[in-house]
Amino acid sequence: MTAVTPTSDSASRYRIEPTVMQALRSPRLLTREVLAGLVVALALIPEAIAFSIIAGVDPRVGLFSSFIMAVAIAFLGGRPAMITAATGAIALVIAPVAREHGMDYFIATVLLGGLIQIVLALLGVAKLMRFIPRSVMVGFVNALAILIFTSQFPQLIGVPWLVYPLVAVGLLVMYLMPLITKVIPAPLVAIVLLTAAVVVFAWNVPNVGDQGELPQSLPELFIPNVPLTFETLQTIAPFALAMAVVGLLESLMTAKLVDDITDTHSRKTREALGQGAANVLSGAFGGMGGCAMIGQTMINVKASGARTRISTFLAGVFLLVLVLALGDVVAIIPMAALVAVMILVSIATFDWHSIRWGTLKRMPKSETAVMLITVIATVWTHNLAVGVILGVITAMIMFARRVAHFVSVTRTIDDDASTARYAVNGELFFASSNDLTTQFEYADDPDTVVIDMSRSHVWDASTVAALDAIVTKYERHGKSVTIEGLNDTAAAFHDRLTGNLGNGH
């Protein structure tokens, strides 16, 4: 019985409701999922085209990649309702390959990047998510909101004046619509109303068709024509590795964000495997690869209320149907409508509580600093991986500095003045043990010294080296030292390393 319980608990922990079957049996839930998928598909089209341009490839490459990845991740991913498609982060990383080496090398990079993600998933890289502190997560969310907002600037600068009232009306509709009904996603209503207004009044404003040519046929199998040599591997491997790391980081962070929003738990290792497999499939059909999309995921989960894989799958299906069968209709959708949707998403994504004066006053300065560094680095570089990595490193340094001051050493002398006793209190590791050697009175102590470690713990080799150095210093003064009170784990660690870390200097 005891062996069965953890498995059962683990299964229920990852059971996210409503399930696909529950949604299929409920007309209300199914309608919500279908409409959410349609809204996401509409939002994916201009994004996929824009990211294709960033990567230096034909718009069809981004559109096909988004279709394949959305459909694949619906079956392979670990986070229901999360949207995976072509993304700007991946486009920026692998753009030099298309520009300098051509399309075949570009697709080979995507394929290798997907395979690397699968290997990283099997090695358990998803488990490293537990080491990302909350302050970095808040910074990640806020930076994403800023990037989503600023990415709309090209559609708001140098455009006809009618664009601005259209965006304002779109925002107003999406604000008021949930107060009336939540059955139909507010973004879909805004898109339909603004498109109808533009068509009826024949307003000349930028539309989806202006972003690039839409495909006319289904994607086909694409085998890159590159030599299978070490030189080819040297060319594409650095870009493929960067793509794999950036893609996994953005996907796993987005999955964690959706977990927090929906109060559920998702399988991060399965998500990492799914992302890798989806990228391989994308490359196999001539796609540019991608990862989880925070903006479209927020449209799906927050704005539209989707919760199952149905919305993710239909987002991909609707995307293909829209660009192939209804390309002429999609082309007339004003960009102002999609800009309004993305602005609303950025507002909903930003953690406004984190910048309130009351929160900033209560929050430790180190936590605020980590959050700001994550935001600034991400926005400055437009690279989520850089921002998160710098944020984590800053958090580690701040933590080490803070904990380093928690160690205290108390000195007492026996009544007969024959023995000096030192009580060490606190966690000892490289940051806190560096100053340990300076807290002993080597010349003034009696011939016998006892160091009591019962209220401390030895965590690394730096601490063992510091203890060896203390013992060595006392021995130079002709005094004997006894270290006592180590728990079993620390004692075993100390016995294994002591005397083997140099001469104690």
N, C-alpha and C positions, 0 to 999 in steps of 0.2 A: 504493500500500500504506500509506503513512504517513497518508493521509487516512482510511483505514478503521479503523485501530487504535484511535484515541480513541473512536470510536462504539461499537466492540465492547467496549472496556473499560468505557465508561459504561453500556452495557446490562447487562453482567455485574455491575457494581457495585450496580445496583438490582434484581437478580434475587434475590428472597427465596424460600428453600426451607423447607418444602415448598410447591410451587405448588398452585393449586386442582386442576389435573388430577392431580397426584401424590396429593393427599388423596382425590380421588374414586376413584382406582384402589386405594387401600389401605384395607381395612375398619377397621384399627386407627386410622389417622389420621382417617378420616371419622367414626368413632364419637366420637373425642375432640372434633372440631369441632362435631358435632351436640349433644353433651351440654354443651359449653361455651356454645353458643348458648342452650340451654334455661336454664342457670343464670343467664346474664346477663339473659335475658328476665324471669325471676322477680325479679331484683334491680332491674330497671328499673321495674316496676309501681309500688311505693310511692314511689320517687324521683320519677317523672313526676307522680304525683298531688300529692306535696308541693310540687314546683316550680310546678305549676299554681296551687296555693293562694297561693304567694308572689307569682306574677304577677297574681293577682286574676282568674283565669279558671276556667271549668269544668274539672274533672279530665280530661274527654275530650279537651280541647285539648292537654294535655301528653302523654297517651297516644298520640294520633294523630300528634303531632309526632315522638315517639320512634320509632314504627313507620316513618314515611315517611323520616326522616333515616337510620336504621340501614340500611334497604334501599337508599336512594339512594347512601350513602357506600360501600357494599360494591362498587358498580360504578364510582363516580366518584372515590373517594378515592385517595390515594397511599400510605397506610400500612395494609397488611394487618393484620387482627386488632384494629384500633383501633375502639372503640365510640363512635359519635356519636348523641346523642339530646338531649332537652330537659334543660337544666342550670340549676342555681341561679344561676350567674353571669349568664346571659342573662336569667333571670326577674327578678333584682334590677334590672338595667339598664332593662328596658322596662316594668316594673310600673306606673310613673306614667302611661304612655299609656293602659292599660286603665282605670285608676282615674279619670283626669281627662277622657278623650276617648271612651271606649267601644271596643267590640270591632272595629269597622271600621277605626278609626285604628290600633289595635293590630296587626291583620293587615297593614295597609299599611306599618307600621314594619318588620315582619319581612321583607316582600318587598323593601323598599328596603335593609335591612341586608344581605340576601343579595346584592343587585346590587352594593353597595359592596364586599363581600368579593371578588366576581369581578373588579372593577376593580383592587382592591389586589393581587390575585394576578397579574393581567396586568402590573402595574407592577413586579413582582418583589419585593414586600414580604417574601416568604418567605426571601429571601437574607439579610435582616437578622438571621436567627437566628444567624449565625456571630459576631455581635458580643455575644451573651449569654455572659458568662463562666461558668466552672464553678461558682464560689461562688454565683452567682445561681440556677443550675440546682439546686444542692443545697438552697438556701433554698426554692425553688419546691416541690421534692419534699417537704421536711419540713413546709412550711406546708400542703400538700395533705393529708398524712397527719393532721395535727392537725385540719384542717377536717372531714375524713371522720369522724374519731373524735368530735369535738364535735357533729357533726350528728346523732349517735345519741342525744344526751342527752334530747331530748323523749320518746323511746321508753323511757327508763330512769328517768324521774322521775315520781312520782305514779302508779305502775302496781302491779298486784298482785304480791305477793312472789314468786310462781311464775315471773315473768319472769326473775329473776336466776339461779336454777338452770338454767333452760332455755338462757339465753345461755351460761352456763358449760359446759353439756353440749355445746352446738353448737360452741364453741371447742375443746373436748377432742376431739370427733369429727373436726374438720378438721385437728387436729394429728396425730392417730394414723392417720387414713385413708391418707395418702401412704406411711406406713411399711409398710402392708399391700399396697396396690395403687394405681397411678396411672391405671388404665384409666378408672375412673369418677371425675369431679371430686368432691373432698371436699365442697365447698359444697353440691352437689346431694344428697349422702347426708345431710348435716346437716339440710337443709330437709325432706327426705322423712321422716326419723326423728322430728324434732320435731313436724311436722304430724301424723303418725300417733299420736304419744303424746298430743297435745292432743285429738285426736278420740276416741281409745279411752277416755281417762280423763275426757273432758268437762270439761277445765279451762277456766275462764273467763279468758282472757287476750286482750289486744288482737291483732287480726289485720288482714290487708290490707283486708278489707271495711270496716273502721272508718275507713279513710283517705279514702274518698270513693266515689261511685257509679261503677261501671264502665260503659263504653259498650255499647250493644246493637246498633249498626249500623256499617257501614263509613263511613270518612270521605268527604265529598262536596266537590266543587269549590266554593271560596269566593272570590267576587270582592268585595273591600271597597267599600262604598258611600261613597266620599269624593270631594269635589270636586277635580278636577285643577287646582289653583291654586297659586300661589306661597306663599300663606298656609298651605296644607296642608303644603307642603314645609318651611316654616319650623317648623311644629309637630313634624313627625316626624323631620326630618333629624338633629338633635342626638342623639336616642335611637338612630336607625338607625346612625349613625357609631360611637357608643359600643358598640353591640351588635356591629358588624362587627369593631372593634379587639379587644374583649375575647374574642370568639369565636375569631378567628384566633390571638391570642396563646396562649390556653389550648390550642387544637388543635395548634399547631405545637410548643409546649413538651411536650405529651403525646406527640406523634409522636417528638420527639427522645428522650424518656425511654424509649419502647418500643424505639427504635433501639439505645439503650445496653444495655437488658436483653437484647435478642435478638442483639446484635452484627451488625446489618444496617443498610443505608442505605435510606431511603425518599425519594420525590419530594415535597419540601415544597411546591413550586409547584402541583403537581397536587392535593395535599391541600388547599391554600388554595382552589383553583378548585372542588374537590368540596364543601367546606364551604359556599361561596357558593351553588352550585347546589342543594345539599340544603336550605338555608334558604329559597330561592325556592320549591322544591317543597312544603316544609312550609307556608309561608304560603299557597300556592295552594289547599291543602286544609284551611285553617283551623287550622293548627298554630302553636305559639308560638315555633318556632325553637329553635336550640340550638347545641352545639359538641361537641368530643370530651369524653368523660367519663372522668376519671382513675380513679375508683373502679371503675366497671364494666370499664374497659380492663384494670385490674390483675387483676380477677376473671377476665377472659377469658384474658389472657396469662400471668399468674403463677400464679394459683390453679388454673386449668383447663388450662393448657398449650396453648391454641389459637395457631395461627400463620397462618391463611389468612383470606380474605374470606368463606369459607363460614360461619364462626362469626358474623361481623358480620351477614351477610344473614339467617341463621336466627334471630339474636337478635330482629330486627325482625319476622320472620314468626311466630315463636313468641309474641311479645308480643301480636300481633293475635289469633292463635288462642286464646291463653289468656284474654284479656279478653272475647272474643266467644263462643267455644264452651264454654270451661271456666271462665267467670267465677265460678260458684258454688264450684268447687273452689279456685280461686286465692284467693277471699275468705276461706277458712278457714286459710290459711297464717299461722302466728303471726308477728307482727312480731319476736319474739325471735330467730327463725331468721335473718331477714334482717339484724338488728342484729349477730348473731354473725359473719355473713359480712363485713359492712362493718368491724367491729372488726379482724378478721383481716387484711383488706385494708390498713387503716391501719397496722397493725404491720409488714406486709411492705413497705409503701411507704416508710416512714420510713428515712432513711439513718443507721442507728445508729452506723456507723463515724465519721460526721462530728462526733459529740459525745463520742467517747471522749477521755479525758484525754491519752493519748499522741498522738492526732491533733491536738488543740487546742494541745499544746505545740510540735509541729513546724510547724503551719500559721502563716503570717504573720498578725499581728493584723488587718491590713487585710482579708484574705480572710474571716476569721471575722466581722469586723464587717459585711461585705457580706451574708454568709449570714444573720446575725441580723436585720439591717434588713429583708431580704426576707421572712423569716418573720414578724416582728412586724407589718410593714405589711400583709401579706396576711391574717393572722389577725385583726388589729384591724379592717380594713375589710371583710373577707369578699370582697375583690375581688382576683383574681389579677393583673389588669393593673396595679393600683396597686402591688402588692408587687414585681412584676418590674421595672416602670419605675423605681421608687425604688432598687431594687437595682442596676440598670444604671447609673443616674446616680451612685450612691455609688461603684461600682466605677471609673467614669471619673474621678471626683474623686481617689480614692485612687491610681489609676494616674498621673494627671497630677502629683500631689504627689511620688510616688516617683521618677518619671522626671526631674522638675525638678531634683533634686539630683545627677543623673548628669553634668551638664555642668561641665567645669573649664576654667579659662583660665590658661595658664602664660606669664609674662613674662620675656624675656631681653633684655639689651642687648649690641650688638656691641662687639667689643674697642675700636674707635675711638670708641665712645659716640655714633656718628652716627645709629644706627637702633635703634628698639625693636621687638622681634618678639613677637607674641602668638600662641600656639598654642591654638586652641579645640578641645576634645575632647568629643563627645557629640551627642545629637540635639537640634536646636533647633526648638521650637514655642512656642505662646503661653505655656505654663507655665514652660518652662525659659529662654526668651529675655528674660523681663521683667527679670531681674536682671543681664542681660549688660552693660548700659551702666554698671553700678556697678563693674565689674572692670577698668577701664582707668585709668591714671595720666595724665590729660589734661594737667595743668599741668607735671608733672615729666618727661614723655617728651621725647626729642630731636625735631628737626623732621621726621624721617621715621619713619613707623610702618607696619609690615607686619602684617596679620592673616592668619594661616594657617588656612584652613578645611578642610584636606585630611582631617582626622580628625573632621569633623562633617558634618551635613546640614541644609539649610534646608527646613523642611516647610510653613511658612505665612507669611502676610502680616505677622504680628506680628514674626517674626524679621527680615524685610526692613526693617520699620519700625525695629527696634532697631539694625540695622546702619547705617541712614541716620542715626539719632540719634547714633551713635558718630562717624561721619564728620563730621557737622555740628559736634559739640562740638570735634573736633580742628581743624576749619577756623577756628573762632572764636579758637583759640589760634595761628592762623597756621601750622598744621602739615599736611603732606600724608599721606594714608592710602591704602594699597594693600591690596585684599582679594584673596587668591590661594588656590588650592587647591580651589576649588569644583568638584564634579563637573559633568558636562554638564547633567544635569537641574536641579540646584540653581542653576547659573549662569544657565540660561535663565529659570528662575523669578525669580531675583533681578534680572536685566536687565530683565525685563518690568515689574516692580513698583517698582523703586528710583526714587526721585524723584517718584513718583505717589501717595504715601501721606501727604501733608501736608508740614509744614515740618521734620519730624524731631524735634520736641519730644516 
